[in-house]
Amino acid sequence: MRVIDFHAHLFTRSFFEGLAGPSPQPGTVEERLAAVVERTGIELPEADAAQHGSRWLAELERHEVEHLVGFASHPAEVPDVSAILAQAAGRMSGMAMVDPSAAGAAGRVAQLLTGAFRGVLTFPAMHHFEVGGDAMRAVLEALRPLRGICYVHCGILVVKLRDLLGLPRGYDLRFANPLAIIPAADAFPEVTFVIPHFGAGFLRETLMVGAQCPNVVVDTSSSNGWIKTQPGLELPEVFARALDVFGPERVLFGTDSGVFPAGWRADRRDAQRALLEDLGVGAADQQAVFAANAARVLGL
């Protein structure tokens, strides 16, 4: 079984420092991060991006992952993630977090796509913008010529490191309804829109978007803990509904891997493969979910 992970965070040292810098907690950046390490047991990445990149590439080899879509999850880590993407020599594709409401966002997107990145990550609930609004339209105009990819994080949003560092959440889920994607997807058919985590609590709405917009795909990443908010719903039913509505050609495997020592989350691959087997999904459709769809979207 070929495996392409369509959703992983590279979480370089610059990501951690970028969040620790504005933290209201006492101490230096290093002291704040040391406290996080003590509380969680995670390992801080090496300051040298090349060393961190080598560690990720070793993970791909160890778990026989053909390709990884790695995120720059904070603007501060774009240079380090760019360096890792170059180091990966085709084994990784990059996506970068962008706030469409920030001044000059569209210009930054154009720069990203002429470099090592294939698309952007957007967080409407975090940055309080309308997916169908003018700010997002400018970003999509920048993505259109290169048929870029636009992740739109919908539903429940939790960034554990922000919480550990005492940063305010300020997430407004009124901006996080997947239905808001429909006008944008209709207006920009050249752009592939990705709804991660099955919509993270907005499953019904995600399915409605999938039924109407052929350029919208869904990824299977994370623990999908949002299911706890949906009484009576279990993960096998989520997969079954997504496969039925999106079709096996628009469901993409992801792990939401990010920190060490956990590294690449082989347990999530194994759990999802077992789930698809239990659902009776055929080998060809499983291969589509685990690699072929991602290869098509990325143009590999």
N, C-alpha and C positions, 0 to 999 in steps of 0.2 A: 504494500500500500504506500503510494507516494504521499508525502505530507508537506503541505505549505501552510504555515501559521500566518493567518491574515491579521492578527491582532496581538501585538506584544509591545511592551514599553522597555526601552533600553536603559532608562534611568541612570544616566551618567552622574558623575560627582557634581557637575554643574546644575543638574536638576535639584539635587538635595540642597546645594548652597543657594540656589535661586529662591527656594521656598524658605530656607532658614534665615536668610538675610532680613526680610521684613517681619519676622516673627516677633511678637511682643514679649516673648519669654526672656528672662535675664540671661546674661552671659554673652560670650562671643558666638559667632556662627559655629565654630568647632565644638564649643561646649554644648550648644543646643542639639547639634547632631549626635554628639556622644550620649546625651540623655536619651535620644530616640533609639539608638543602638542598644543601650542598656535595657530599655523597656520592651523592645520587640525582638531582639536577637538577630535582626537583619545585619548584613554586612555592607558597609559603605563601599562604593566602587573605588577603584584606584583613581587617583587624580589624573593619571596619564590615560587619555581616551584610548590609545592604541592597546594598552594592557587590558582595559575593560572590553574592548572589541574582540581581542583574542580570546577572552574568557567566553564571550557569547558564541563565537565561532566554534570553539571547542564543544559547547553545548549542542550546537546543531549537528556536529559530527557524531557526538556520543549517542544522540537520540535519532539519528538518521533523518533529520529534518532537511528537506530539499531547499527550502527558501523561507525567509522570515520577513514579515512586514514589521519594521521597527519604528517606534514613535519617538519623536522629540516632544516630550510632554510639557515642556516649559520653554518659552522663547530663549532663555539663557543657554539652553543646551543644544541649540541648533548647530553651532560650529562643531561641537564634539560629535554629535550624531552624524553630521556630514562627513567627518573624518572616518568614523566607523563604517559608514556606507561605502566609502571609497576603499577602505581596507578589506571589506567583505568581497569585493570584486565580483559582484553579481549574485551573491548568496542572500542579499538583503535588499529590500525596497524601503524607502523612507516616507513617513508622513509627519507633518509638523503642526503643532498646535498654533492656531491663529484666532485672534479676536477680531471678527469683522467690524466691530464698532470702534476699533482703535484707529487713530489717524494713520493714513498710509498703508492700511492693511492690504489693499489690492496690489499695490506695488511690491510689497514684501512677498506676496504669493507668486507673482510673476518671477521674482528673483529665485524663490525656492524651486520652482519648476524648471528653471533653466539650469539648476544645479543638480543635486542628487535626489531630490524629493519628487514623489509621484502625486502627492495630494496633501490635503490638510485635515486637521481635526478641529471640529468646532463644538463649542459647549454653550448652547443658547441659555440654559438655566444659570450657568456661572457668569456669563458676560451680558446677560439681559438684552438680547437682540431678537428681532423677529426673523425667522428663517426666510420668510417671503418679503422682507424689507429691503430698502435700498442698499444698506451696508452689505448685506449678504449677496445681493445682486452684483455688486462690484467685484466681490471675491469670485463669484461664479463666472463672471465675464473673463477674469484672469485665468480661470481653470479651463474654460471652453476650448481655446485653440489647441491645447495639448491633451485634450480629453482627460483632464485630471480627475482625481478621486476626491470626494468630499464626505468625510465621516460627520454625521450629525448625532451627537450623544443626546438621547432622549431619556425621559423617565428619571428614576432615582439616581442621584449622583452623590457618591461618597469618595473623597480623596483622603485616605487615612493619614498620610503624612501631614497634610494641612491641619487635620484635627490634632495630631500629636504635637504640632508646633504652635498650637493655639491660634491659628489663623481663622478669621471669621468665615463661615460658610457663605451666607448670603445667596444661596441658590434659590431661584424662583422657578418652580416646576411649571408655572403657567406658560413659560417659554419652551417647555420640553415636550410638547405633544407632537408625535410624529405626523399627525395630519397636516401640520404646518409645512411639511416638506412637499406636499403634492403640487402646489403652484410652482415652486422652484424647480422641481423635477420635470414638470411639463414644459417649462420655459427653457430648460437647459438639457435637452435629451442627450447631448454629447458627454455630459458629466455623469459619472457613476456615483450615486449616493449610497452610503453605507449606514445602516442603522445597527449599532452594536448591541449585544446582549438581548436580542429579540425585543428591543424597545424598553427593557428594564422596568417593567410594570405597566407599560402601555401595549400589551400584546395585541389586543383587539384592534387598536388603532394602527399598529404596525402591519397587521395582516391586511387592513383596508388599504393602506398605502401600497403594499405589495401587489394587491389585486388590481390596482389602477395604474401603477407606474412601472413600466418594464425596466427602467434604468435605476431602480432602487433594489438593493440587495440587503440581506441581513446576515450578521455574523453570530456565531454560537459561543462567543468568548465569555470567560469569567466563571465564577462558581454559580452564577445566576441566582444569587441569594434573594433577589427581588421576588422570587416565587412565594416567599413567606407572606407577602402582602396580598396574595391571590388565593383565598380559601378554596380548597378542593382541587387546585391545579398542581400537577406534577410535571417534571421535566420531560418525560416521554411524550406527554400530550402536547407540550410546547413544540418539540421537534416535529411531531406528526402534523400539527396544524401548519407550521412554517413550510414543511415540505409539500403539503397539499396546496397551499396558496401561492407561494413563491415558485414552487417547482424545485426539484433537486439541483437545477442549474443556477439558482440564485440564492442558495444557502452556502455560506463560506465558513469553514472551520477556523476557530481562533481559541487561544488559551488565556489571554490577558496575563501572560507571564511578565515578570518585571524585576523582582529583587532576588538577591542571593542571600543565603545558601539554597533557597528553593530552586533557583535557576529556571530552566525551561520546564514547564509543567506537563511532564509525560503522563501524570495521573489523569489530567483532564482529557488528553487524547484517548487514553485507554477507556475512560468512563464513557466518552461519547461514541467510541467505536462499539462498545458493548451495547449501548443504548440503541444504536442503529441496527445492530444485529437482532436485538430483541423485537424491534419494530418490523423486522422482515424486509428491511431496505436492501435491495440487490447490490451486488458488488460494483457494478458500473455507476450507480447513483452514489454509493459511498465514496467511490474514487472522485466523483465530481465534487462532493462536499469537501473532501479532505485535500484536494489539490487542483483538479482540473479547472474548477470555476475561478479560483484565485489566479491561476496561470493565464486564463483568458482575460480577466479584468486587468491584470498587470501587463499583459502583452509579453509574457515571457516566452 
